[in-house]
């Protein structure tokens, strides 16, 4: 039985590693496509929806932390799975927007400009990094490997929360420059 578990663990670990590399690469390739696909005007609303998704995700992450501190594992699991699902919805929405719309240049000047780019770059870099941690955290939790789950969450949680919050901040900083 231990061998079967070990083989299954290796299989899932391999899958997580492949996804953690493939997802950012595919997103980067899709973002790099110069020819935009006309999916309709509705896609111009996606950044606003993404900001809402990031806000809800940040809220769910905080609520999930509260639940686990209260030892309410069931509520914690539900809350964190909702945050995970929202992360997937965000990813799809983000790709659809950038597949069909040009990137919006930041128009801010002065001291706000380097602040914006620091937040944007750290947000992007950490959003790539967090994929691996979150996938592992979810796998360990769902497979009952709670000790390993806790070890990964020490990294996943603060990075994921930072990415969710900075996503909203970056949105509010660039929102005045969106053209509809």
C-alpha positions in Angstrom: 0.0 0.0 0.0 2.9 2.4 0.8 4.3 1.8 -2.7 1.0 2.6 -4.3 0.7 5.8 -2.3 4.3 6.7 -3.2 3.7 6.1 -6.9 0.5 8.1 -6.8 2.3 10.9 -4.9 5.1 11.0 -7.6 2.4 11.1 -10.3 0.7 14.1 -8.7 3.9 15.8 -7.9 4.9 15.5 -11.6 1.5 16.8 -12.7 1.8 19.8 -10.3 5.3 20.6 -11.6 4.1 20.4 -15.2 1.1 22.6 -14.5 3.2 25.1 -12.5 5.5 25.5 -15.6 2.9 25.2 -18.3 0.3 27.6 -17.0 2.7 30.7 -16.9 4.3 29.7 -20.2 1.0 29.4 -22.0 -0.2 32.7 -20.5 3.0 34.4 -21.6 2.7 33.0 -25.1 -1.0 34.1 -25.3 -0.1 37.5 -24.0 2.7 37.8 -26.6 0.3 37.2 -29.5 0.2 40.5 -31.4 -3.0 39.8 -33.4 -5.9 40.2 -31.1 -9.0 38.1 -31.3 -12.3 39.9 -31.5 -14.4 38.4 -28.8 -16.7 41.4 -28.5 -17.0 44.5 -26.4 -17.9 42.6 -23.3 -14.2 41.7 -22.8 -13.5 45.3 -22.0 -15.2 44.8 -18.6 -13.0 41.9 -17.7 -10.4 43.9 -15.8 -13.1 45.3 -13.5 -14.4 41.7 -13.0 -10.9 40.5 -12.3 -10.5 43.2 -9.6 -13.7 41.9 -8.0 -12.4 38.4 -8.2 -9.1 39.4 -6.7 -10.9 41.3 -3.9 -13.1 38.3 -3.1 -10.1 35.9 -3.2 -8.2 38.1 -0.7 -11.3 38.2 1.5 -11.6 34.4 1.3 -8.0 33.9 2.1 -8.4 36.0 5.3 -11.6 34.1 6.2 -9.9 30.8 5.5 -7.1 31.8 7.9 -9.7 32.8 10.5 -11.5 29.4 10.2 -8.4 27.3 10.5 -7.3 29.4 13.6 -10.8 28.5 15.0 -10.1 24.8 14.2 -13.1 24.8 11.8 -11.5 22.6 9.2 -14.6 22.1 7.2 -15.3 25.8 6.8 -11.6 26.4 6.1 -11.6 23.7 3.3 -14.7 25.2 1.7 -13.4 28.7 1.8 -10.0 27.8 0.5 -11.5 25.7 -2.3 -13.7 28.7 -3.3 -10.5 30.9 -3.4 -8.8 28.2 -5.6 -11.8 28.1 -8.0 -11.8 31.9 -8.2 -8.1 31.8 -9.0 -9.0 29.5 -12.0 -11.8 31.8 -13.1 -9.5 34.8 -12.8 -6.9 33.1 -15.0 -9.4 32.3 -17.7 -10.8 35.9 -17.6 -7.3 37.4 -17.6 -6.3 35.4 -20.7 -9.6 36.2 -22.5 -9.0 39.9 -21.8 -5.4 40.0 -23.0 -6.2 37.7 -26.0 -8.8 40.2 -27.2 -7.5 43.6 -26.0 -4.3 45.6 -26.2 -2.5 46.2 -22.9 -3.3 49.5 -21.3 -0.3 51.7 -20.7 0.1 53.3 -17.3 -0.3 57.1 -17.6 0.8 58.1 -14.1 3.7 60.5 -13.7 6.1 61.3 -10.9 6.7 59.2 -7.8 3.6 57.1 -8.4 5.1 55.6 -11.6 7.9 53.6 -9.9 5.5 52.5 -7.2 3.1 51.2 -9.8 5.8 49.3 -11.7 7.2 47.9 -8.5 3.7 46.6 -7.5 3.0 45.4 -11.0 6.3 43.5 -11.5 6.3 42.0 -8.0 2.6 41.0 -8.6 3.5 39.3 -11.9 6.6 37.5 -10.7 4.9 36.2 -7.5 1.7 35.2 -9.5 3.9 32.9 -11.5 5.7 31.5 -8.3 2.5 31.0 -6.3 1.0 28.6 -8.8 3.3 25.8 -7.7 2.8 26.5 -4.0 -1.0 26.7 -4.3 -1.3 23.5 -6.3 0.9 21.6 -3.8 -1.0 23.1 -0.8 -4.4 22.0 -2.3 -3.0 18.5 -3.2 -1.6 18.0 0.3 -4.8 19.1 1.9 -7.1 17.0 -0.3 -4.8 13.9 0.1 -4.7 14.3 3.9 -1.0 15.1 4.1 -1.7 17.9 6.6 1.9 18.3 7.9 3.1 18.8 4.3 0.1 21.1 3.6 1.1 23.3 6.6 4.7 23.5 5.5 3.8 24.6 2.0 1.1 27.0 3.2 3.7 28.9 5.1 4.9 30.1 1.7 1.8 29.8 -0.4 -0.5 31.8 1.9 1.4 35.1 2.2 2.4 35.0 -1.5 -1.2 34.3 -2.6 -2.6 37.0 -0.4 0.0 39.5 -1.7 -0.8 38.7 -5.3 -4.5 39.0 -4.7 -4.2 42.4 -2.9 -1.6 43.9 -5.3 -3.8 42.8 -8.2 -6.6 45.1 -6.8 -4.2 47.9 -6.1 -2.6 47.7 -9.6 -6.1 47.7 -11.1 -7.1 50.9 -9.2 -3.9 52.5 -10.3 -4.4 51.7 -14.0 -8.2 51.9 -14.2 -8.3 55.6 -15.1 -6.3 54.8 -18.3 -8.6 52.0 -19.6 -10.4 53.0 -22.8 -13.8 51.7 -23.6 
